[in-house]
Amino acid sequence: MEVHGIDPDTRGYRVSFEDGGRVIRGLVPETLVAEWLRRPDTPSHSDAYHFIAAHRDKIMKTLKKMSDGDRPAKAPFDQLTLVEE
């Protein structure tokens, strides 16, 4: 999975990965990282990258399910957004 920085409009970190020859893209919201840190302030980019690395498998699994049209994810990963292109 690759992280492509933050989307300033949504305050979500853009991620992408390949699955079966297709590229799946999504957004990991900054608020999800803040919840994980249990801090009300804006997380640093370093914090966000650590969160994404620590939860890489769950993020990829959730976005793949969303891309396949499966049922919604369980909290807190229900906050992820699939980016269709």
C-alpha positions as a printed NumPy array, in Angstrom:
array([[  0.   ,   0.   ,   0.   ],
       [  1.225,   3.468,  -0.858],
       [  0.389,   6.689,   0.953],
       [  0.119,   9.709,  -1.339],
       [ -0.144,  12.485,   1.25 ],
       [ -3.132,  14.327,   2.581],
       [ -6.081,  15.614,   0.592],
       [ -6.524,  19.198,   1.852],
       [-10.245,  19.258,   1.028],
       [-11.226,  16.121,   2.96 ],
       [ -8.373,  16.022,   5.507],
       [ -7.899,  12.383,   4.591],
       [ -4.682,  10.58 ,   3.723],
       [ -4.797,   9.221,   0.163],
       [ -3.827,   5.55 ,  -0.056],
       [ -3.761,   3.045,  -2.901],
       [ -2.861,  -0.58 ,  -3.536],
       [ -3.216,  -3.196,  -6.258],
       [ -5.594,  -6.101,  -5.945],
       [ -6.077,  -8.582,  -8.754],
       [ -4.807,  -6.219, -11.419],
       [ -6.906,  -3.255, -10.32 ],
       [ -5.884,  -0.245,  -8.261],
       [ -8.013,   0.492,  -5.21 ],
       [ -7.846,   4.012,  -3.799],
       [ -9.19 ,   5.374,  -0.562],
       [ -8.977,   8.019,   2.115],
       [ -7.986,   7.48 ,   5.738],
       [ -9.434,  10.417,   7.69 ],
       [ -7.221,  12.46 ,   9.941],
       [ -9.893,  12.121,  12.639],
       [ -9.391,   8.34 ,  12.698],
       [ -5.701,   8.869,  13.444],
       [ -6.558,  11.394,  16.182],
       [ -8.95 ,   8.881,  17.779],
       [ -6.218,   6.231,  17.742],
       [ -3.844,   8.658,  19.455],
       [ -6.585,   9.679,  21.891],
       [ -5.777,  13.327,  21.31 ],
       [ -8.14 ,  16.085,  20.211],
       [ -5.524,  17.966,  18.186],
       [ -4.504,  17.437,  14.591],
       [ -2.118,  14.486,  14.258],
       [  1.258,  14.993,  12.634],
       [  2.028,  13.447,   9.263],
       [  4.397,  11.102,  11.063],
       [  1.576,   9.963,  13.37 ],
       [ -0.681,   9.356,  10.371],
       [  1.942,   7.329,   8.538],
       [  2.546,   5.238,  11.676],
       [ -1.193,   4.615,  12.047],
       [ -1.54 ,   3.599,   8.397],
       [  1.451,   1.27 ,   8.643],
       [  0.161,  -0.307,  11.863],
       [ -3.312,  -0.866,  10.388],
       [ -2.305,  -1.535,   6.789],
       [ -3.99 ,  -4.942,   6.534],
       [ -7.299,  -3.758,   8.013],
       [ -7.326,  -0.659,   5.815],
       [ -6.672,  -2.714,   2.68 ],
       [ -9.255,  -5.354,   3.625],
       [-11.891,  -2.702,   4.312],
       [-11.276,  -0.776,   1.085],
       [-11.292,  -4.019,  -0.928],
       [-14.646,  -5.   ,   0.59 ],
       [-16.028,  -1.542,  -0.167],
       [-14.754,  -1.79 ,  -3.736],
       [-16.44 ,  -5.183,  -4.107],
       [-19.731,  -3.724,  -2.843],
       [-19.722,  -5.731,   0.379],
       [-21.435,  -4.664,   3.565],
       [-20.134,  -1.672,   5.506],
       [-17.037,  -2.055,   7.658],
       [-17.033,  -2.223,  11.424],
       [-15.963,   0.749,  13.506],
       [-13.583,   2.468,  13.446],
       [-12.759,   1.499,   9.848],
       [-16.261,   2.479,   8.737],
       [-14.779,   5.983,   8.499],
       [-12.668,   5.072,   5.455],
       [-13.788,   6.398,   2.093],
       [-13.401,   4.586,  -1.203],
       [-12.214,   6.854,  -4.017],
       [-13.679,   5.854,  -7.362],
       [-11.88 ,   6.951, -10.521]])
